[in-house]
């Protein structure tokens, strides 16, 4: 734990603050460690630790024969105190996972899902996958301590509602948290899919990078921002939507119509659905983004040409973001990131040519290390943050451990 955090806690730590000390210490802490970090008296530390033990949030550390055991009275976070249910919803499919209280995945399920069919059919599918995972792992709905869902559209995170989504027909202002609340007595988090991916890449792959840009190039184009180590959503949750920046392309007289209703958006040229459209117009037998990826990887000349053009157009939008935001790392994920180097070559070419030298001298443009689990892992990390908040810890202390 860093000294600045310890100073804030010193002498005033709540049970939640005390639990937070244990979060990133796999080997555990003793009561003496807690006293040293917080400045609390021995009797107060005993009270805090006893409350956390009674709530099942802390457990005694098991001895490790390889290290000749741990010190007597050492405690660790009980990651099995409950479970988290998370769902990464894309335009054409959903990826769900059941995670422990450290954010680690225990089991997962995937299924096709057409987001345009509306919230109730899709949420019903997700809840069925949740129920299947709970049954498979021997857990009950009462053991669920958090539910997370990310979606391919702009989200008001204060209400958990999708706001005017370009492709999510019927989802506008739908009460997603309210749909899950009768099923699970737990907080419900709803976020934009690329924000969740950005959190995962930052926390799990680039923890020392304070400014990161996450680009998802799949059916659509989305971006998420990590600024000063935190998700930057903007004033209303609409930050980072480069897919719907309108661009001018030299060899195009009539800009293509985008799914958002405008014409000439980056996504209308560079999104996976746009490449499916253009390849069909060229006589290629494709129906999904995965078909596009296979065609590009096979070396089809038309597919390669269109992929390179898409990469340069996307690179232009990313270059503008680099000039505006100055990230240290750009992480690129999504299905189109698997088109060998076609996508990355085009992005790098344009970004390094069009961005300011100061903004690119230390810039890294890298593949996602977490695809296709980035969304579910990021949601789990955000839910864990909520569980460690002092208010939530107090609720869990007052709430009996469910069987």
WOJO-V243404 format. One record per pair of residues at least 12 apart in sequence whose ideal C-beta (glycine too) atoms are under 8 Angstrom apart, sorted by sequence separation. I is the first residue (numbers start at 1). J is the second residue. D is the distance in Angstrom with one decimal. If there is no record, write none. Layout:
i: [I;I]
j: [J;J]
d: [D;D]
This chain:
i: [9;21;85;96;97;113;153;161;162;176;213;214;252;256;276;318;332;351;21;60;61;85;86;95;96;113;152;153;161;177;201;212;213;255;256;276;279;31;34;60;61;84;85;95;96;111;151;153;161;162;176;198;212;225;244;259;275;351;31;34;60;61;83;84;95;152;153;160;161;198;211;225;249;276;292;332;18;21;59;60;83;84;94;152;160;198;210;211;224;244;246;248;273;276;279;284;21;58;59;83;84;93;94;130;151;160;197;209;210;211;223;246;247;272;275;330;348;31;58;59;83;93;111;153;159;210;222;223;244;246;247;256;284;347;58;59;82;84;93;94;197;210;222;223;246;247;284;1;18;57;58;80;81;92;93;109;151;194;223;245;246;249;272;282;17;57;79;80;92;194;221;222;244;245;256;330;344;18;53;56;79;92;194;221;243;244;247;1;52;78;79;83;90;91;92;109;126;193;220;243;244;279;344;1;57;77;89;91;109;202;242;243;279;282;13;56;77;79;90;91;108;199;49;55;89;107;198;310;11;13;18;149;197;198;199;202;213;215;243;279;9;10;11;94;160;162;194;196;198;243;275;278;9;10;11;107;160;161;193;194;195;307;314;318;322;9;18;96;107;160;192;194;337;6;18;94;106;149;275;311;315;319;323;337;6;94;98;157;192;199;275;307;311;314;315;318;319;323;326;15;19;28;89;96;147;157;198;310;311;314;315;318;322;323;326;330;332;14;18;27;96;157;308;311;312;315;316;319;320;322;328;329;330;332;333;334;337;13;94;98;155;275;307;311;315;319;328;329;330;331;332;333;1;15;22;97;98;115;155;195;274;307;310;311;315;319;323;327;328;329;330;331;332;15;89;96;115;147;155;308;309;312;322;329;331;333;334;19;154;195;304;308;312;316;322;333;19;87;98;147;149;151;153;220;307;311;315;144;146;147;148;149;150;151;152;269;270;30;98;144;145;146;147;148;149;150;151;152;192;269;270;297;322;333;28;30;31;87;141;144;146;147;148;149;150;151;293;297;27;30;87;141;142;146;148;150;270;292;293;296;297;30;101;141;269;270;292;296;29;30;85;150;192;221;290;293;28;29;150;194;221;289;293;296;27;28;220;266;289;292;28;85;148;266;27;85;221;26;221;266;25;83;116;118;119;220;266;115;116;117;118;119;219;220;22;115;116;117;118;123;127;167;217;218;219;220;22;23;83;115;116;217;218;219;22;119;217;83;115;123;127;119;123;19;85;120;83;84;89;119;249;82;83;84;85;86;87;89;91;275;82;83;84;85;86;87;88;89;90;272;82;84;85;86;87;89;272;81;84;249;272;247;152;152;247;152;219;247;218;245;163;163;243;242;245;91;157;242;166;242;242;156;157;156;240;155;154;154;154;166;167;166;167;221;166;166;223;221;217;223;227;85;215;225;226;225;90;215;89;88;213;88;213;213;213;211;213;211;212;215;217;211;212;213;214;215;217;218;219;211;212;213;214;215;216;217;218;210;211;212;213;215;216;217;218;209;212;214;215;217;209;217;206;206;205;217;91;92;90;91;90;91;201;201;198;197;197;214;205;204;205;204;201;201;201;200;197;197;200;201;204;200;200;203;197;200;201;204;196;197;200;203;196;199;196;198;196;197;200;91;193;196;199;195;196;199;196;191;189;191;189;189;92;187;92;189;187;187;150;150;150;149;148;148;148;148;147;146;145;146;146;146;145;145;143;142;143;142;140;140;108;105;108;105;105;103;105;97;104;95;99;103;95;103;97;95;96;97;103;95;99;103;102;97;101;88;99;88;101;88;88;86;87;86;88;87;86;86;84;84;86;84;84;81;81;82;57;57;57;52;55;55;54;55;52;56;51;55;23;20;19;16;16;17;16;19;15;16;14;16;16;15;16;14;15;14;15]
j: [21;33;97;108;109;125;165;173;174;188;225;226;264;268;288;330;344;363;34;73;74;98;99;108;109;126;165;166;174;190;214;225;226;268;269;289;292;45;48;74;75;98;99;109;110;125;165;167;175;176;190;212;226;239;258;273;289;365;46;49;75;76;98;99;110;167;168;175;176;213;226;240;264;291;307;347;34;37;75;76;99;100;110;168;176;214;226;227;240;260;262;264;289;292;295;300;38;75;76;100;101;110;111;147;168;177;214;226;227;228;240;263;264;289;292;347;365;49;76;77;101;111;129;171;177;228;240;241;262;264;265;274;302;365;77;78;101;103;112;113;216;229;241;242;265;266;303;21;38;77;78;100;101;112;113;129;171;214;243;265;266;269;292;302;38;78;100;101;113;215;242;243;265;266;277;351;365;40;75;78;101;114;216;243;265;266;269;24;75;101;102;106;113;114;115;132;149;216;243;266;267;302;367;25;81;101;113;115;133;226;266;267;303;306;38;81;102;104;115;116;133;224;75;81;115;133;224;336;38;40;45;176;224;225;226;229;240;242;270;306;37;38;39;122;188;190;222;224;226;271;303;306;38;39;40;136;189;190;222;223;224;336;343;347;351;39;48;126;137;190;222;224;367;37;49;125;137;180;306;342;346;350;354;368;38;126;130;189;224;231;307;339;343;346;347;350;351;355;358;48;52;61;122;129;180;190;231;343;344;347;348;351;355;356;359;363;365;48;52;61;130;191;342;345;346;349;350;353;354;356;362;363;364;366;367;368;371;48;129;133;190;310;342;346;350;354;363;364;365;366;367;368;37;51;58;133;134;151;191;231;310;343;346;347;351;355;359;363;364;365;366;367;368;52;126;133;152;184;192;345;346;349;359;366;368;370;371;57;192;233;342;346;350;354;360;371;58;126;137;186;188;190;192;259;346;350;354;184;186;187;188;189;190;191;192;309;310;71;139;185;186;187;188;189;190;191;192;193;233;310;311;338;363;374;70;72;73;129;183;186;188;189;190;191;192;193;335;339;70;73;130;184;185;189;191;193;313;335;336;339;340;74;145;185;313;314;336;340;74;75;130;195;237;266;335;338;74;75;196;240;267;335;339;342;74;75;267;313;336;339;76;133;196;314;76;134;270;76;271;316;76;134;167;169;170;271;317;167;168;169;170;171;271;272;75;168;169;170;171;176;180;220;270;271;272;273;76;77;137;169;170;271;272;273;77;174;272;139;171;179;183;176;180;77;144;179;143;144;149;179;309;143;144;145;146;147;148;150;152;336;144;145;146;147;148;149;150;151;152;334;145;147;148;149;150;152;335;145;148;313;336;313;219;220;316;222;289;317;289;317;236;237;317;317;320;167;233;318;244;320;321;236;237;237;321;237;237;238;241;258;259;259;260;314;260;261;318;317;314;321;325;184;314;325;327;327;193;318;193;193;318;196;321;322;325;325;327;326;327;330;332;327;328;329;330;331;333;334;335;328;329;330;331;332;333;334;335;328;329;330;331;333;334;335;336;328;331;333;334;336;329;337;329;331;331;343;218;219;218;219;219;220;331;333;331;331;333;368;369;369;370;370;368;369;370;370;368;370;373;374;377;374;375;378;374;377;378;381;374;375;378;381;375;378;376;378;377;378;381;273;375;378;381;378;379;382;382;379;379;382;382;383;288;383;289;386;386;392;375;378;379;379;379;380;382;383;383;383;383;384;386;387;387;396;402;402;403;403;402;403;373;373;376;376;377;377;380;373;380;372;376;380;373;381;376;375;376;377;383;376;380;384;384;380;384;372;383;374;387;375;376;375;376;376;379;379;379;380;379;380;383;383;384;396;401;402;393;396;397;393;396;397;397;399;397;401;397;401;388;388;388;388;389;390;390;393;390;391;390;392;393;393;394;393;394;394;397]
d: [7.9;7.7;7.8;6.3;7.8;5.7;3.0;5.1;6.6;7.1;6.1;7.4;8.0;4.5;7.0;6.6;6.7;7.5;6.2;7.9;4.2;6.0;6.4;6.8;4.9;7.9;7.6;6.8;6.6;6.5;5.8;7.5;7.8;7.1;6.8;6.7;6.4;5.1;7.4;7.2;6.1;7.2;7.9;7.8;7.3;6.2;7.4;6.9;6.6;7.3;5.0;6.3;4.0;5.9;6.8;7.1;7.4;6.7;6.8;7.1;6.0;4.7;5.5;4.4;5.0;6.6;4.8;7.5;6.7;7.9;6.5;4.8;7.7;7.2;7.7;6.9;6.0;5.7;6.8;7.9;6.7;7.4;6.9;7.0;5.2;3.7;7.5;5.9;5.8;5.4;6.3;7.0;7.2;5.9;6.8;7.1;7.4;4.7;6.3;6.5;7.1;6.5;5.7;7.9;6.6;4.1;5.1;7.6;7.6;7.2;4.2;7.4;6.1;3.4;4.7;8.0;5.5;5.9;7.0;8.0;7.7;6.7;6.3;6.9;7.7;5.4;7.7;7.0;6.9;4.6;7.5;6.8;6.5;6.3;6.5;4.4;6.1;7.4;5.3;4.4;6.2;5.1;7.2;5.0;5.7;5.8;6.8;5.8;6.8;7.1;6.1;6.3;5.6;6.5;5.4;4.5;7.3;5.5;7.4;6.7;7.9;6.4;6.0;4.9;7.2;5.9;4.3;7.5;7.0;7.7;6.8;5.8;4.7;5.3;7.7;7.6;6.7;7.9;7.4;5.5;4.6;6.5;4.8;3.3;6.5;7.1;7.2;7.9;8.0;7.3;4.4;7.3;7.7;7.9;7.5;6.2;7.1;6.8;5.8;5.3;6.3;6.7;7.5;7.9;5.8;7.0;6.8;5.3;6.0;4.7;6.1;3.9;6.1;7.8;4.2;4.7;7.1;7.4;7.3;8.0;7.5;7.9;6.6;7.8;6.4;5.2;3.4;7.6;7.0;5.8;7.5;6.3;6.1;6.7;7.4;7.3;7.8;8.0;8.0;6.6;7.0;6.0;4.3;7.2;6.2;7.6;4.0;7.7;5.2;6.8;7.8;5.3;4.9;3.9;6.5;5.9;7.2;7.4;6.5;5.8;4.4;7.6;7.7;6.1;6.0;7.7;4.5;6.3;5.7;3.8;7.1;3.7;6.1;5.1;7.2;6.7;5.9;7.9;5.8;6.2;5.4;5.6;7.9;6.5;7.1;5.9;7.7;7.7;6.8;6.1;6.9;5.5;4.8;7.3;4.1;7.6;4.7;5.5;8.0;5.1;5.7;4.1;6.8;4.4;5.2;6.9;6.4;7.6;7.5;6.1;7.3;5.5;4.3;5.7;4.9;6.9;6.8;7.9;6.8;7.3;6.4;6.0;5.9;6.8;4.6;6.5;5.4;7.7;7.9;7.8;6.3;7.5;7.1;7.3;7.4;7.9;6.8;7.1;7.2;4.2;5.5;6.2;4.5;2.4;3.1;3.9;6.8;4.8;4.6;5.8;6.3;3.2;5.9;5.2;6.6;7.6;6.9;7.6;5.7;5.2;7.4;6.7;7.4;5.5;5.4;4.8;6.0;7.1;7.0;7.9;7.2;7.6;6.5;5.9;7.3;6.8;6.6;5.4;5.1;7.6;7.9;6.9;5.2;6.5;5.3;7.4;7.3;5.7;6.4;6.9;6.3;5.3;5.4;6.6;6.8;4.6;7.0;4.7;5.9;5.7;7.4;6.9;6.9;7.5;7.8;8.0;7.8;4.6;5.3;7.3;7.6;7.3;7.4;7.9;7.8;7.3;3.9;5.7;7.3;7.8;5.3;5.6;4.7;4.4;5.2;5.0;6.8;5.3;7.9;6.0;7.3;7.7;6.8;6.0;6.4;7.9;6.0;7.3;6.5;5.0;7.9;7.1;7.7;7.9;6.4;6.2;5.8;6.3;6.7;5.1;7.6;5.7;7.1;6.9;7.5;4.2;4.9;8.0;6.8;4.3;5.8;5.1;7.0;7.9;4.7;4.3;7.5;7.2;6.7;7.4;4.8;7.2;7.3;5.8;6.3;5.5;4.4;6.4;4.3;7.1;4.4;4.7;5.5;5.7;7.6;5.4;5.4;6.0;7.0;7.9;3.9;7.2;7.7;6.2;7.5;7.7;5.8;7.3;5.2;7.9;7.8;7.6;6.7;6.4;6.2;4.9;4.7;6.6;7.1;7.9;3.6;5.3;6.4;7.3;6.9;5.4;4.6;7.9;7.0;7.1;7.6;6.8;7.2;7.9;4.6;7.0;6.5;6.3;7.5;8.0;7.9;7.8;5.5;5.3;4.9;4.6;7.4;5.3;7.6;5.3;6.4;6.9;7.7;7.2;5.6;7.7;5.6;7.3;6.4;7.2;8.0;5.0;5.8;6.4;7.5;7.5;7.2;6.4;5.4;7.8;6.7;6.9;4.6;5.0;4.1;4.9;5.5;5.1;5.8;7.8;3.7;7.5;7.3;7.3;7.5;6.8;6.0;7.4;6.9;6.6;5.8;6.2;7.6;6.1;6.5;6.7;5.5;7.0;6.2;5.4;7.7;7.1;7.8;4.3;7.3;6.1;6.6;6.9;7.0;7.5;5.8;7.1;6.0;5.4;7.6;5.6;5.7;5.2;7.0;7.5;5.1;5.3;7.8;6.5;3.6;7.3;7.9;7.9;6.6;6.8;7.4;7.3;7.6;6.5;7.9;7.8;6.8;6.5;7.0;6.3;7.4;6.9;6.1;7.5;6.4;7.0;4.2;6.6;5.6;6.4;6.4;4.6;6.8;7.4;8.0;6.9;7.5;3.6;7.5;5.2;4.9;4.7;5.1;4.8;5.6;4.3;4.7;7.1;7.9;7.7;7.3;7.2;4.3;7.4;6.4;4.9;6.6;7.1;7.7;4.0;5.0;5.8;5.4;7.5;7.7;6.4;7.5;6.0;6.6;4.1;6.6;6.3;4.7;7.9;7.7;7.9;6.2;7.9;4.8;7.8;6.7;6.6;6.4;7.2;6.2;5.3;7.3;7.4;7.7;6.3;6.5;4.6;7.4;7.7;3.9;4.1;7.8;7.7;7.2;5.5;3.6;5.2;4.8;3.9;7.8;6.9;8.0;5.5;6.3;7.7;5.4;3.4;5.4;7.4;4.9;6.0;7.1;7.0;6.6;6.9;5.8;5.9;7.2;7.5;7.8;7.1;5.9;7.5;5.2;7.5;5.8;7.3;3.4;6.8;6.6;5.1;7.8;3.7;7.8;7.9;6.4;6.4;6.1;7.4;4.9;3.5;7.9;7.3;6.4;6.9;7.7;6.9;7.0;6.8;7.2;6.7;7.5;7.5;7.9;6.3;7.5;3.9;7.4;5.0;4.1;6.6;7.1;8.0;7.7;5.9;4.3;4.9;6.8;7.2;6.4;8.0;7.9;7.8;6.2;3.0;4.9;7.9;7.3;4.7;7.1;7.7;4.0;5.4;8.0;5.4;7.1;5.0;7.4;7.7;7.1;7.5;6.8;6.2;7.4;7.8;5.5;4.4;7.5;7.8;7.3;4.5;5.3;7.1;5.8;5.2;6.2;6.7;6.2;6.0;3.1;5.4;7.4;7.1;4.6;7.1;3.4;5.5;6.4;7.5;6.5;7.3;6.1]
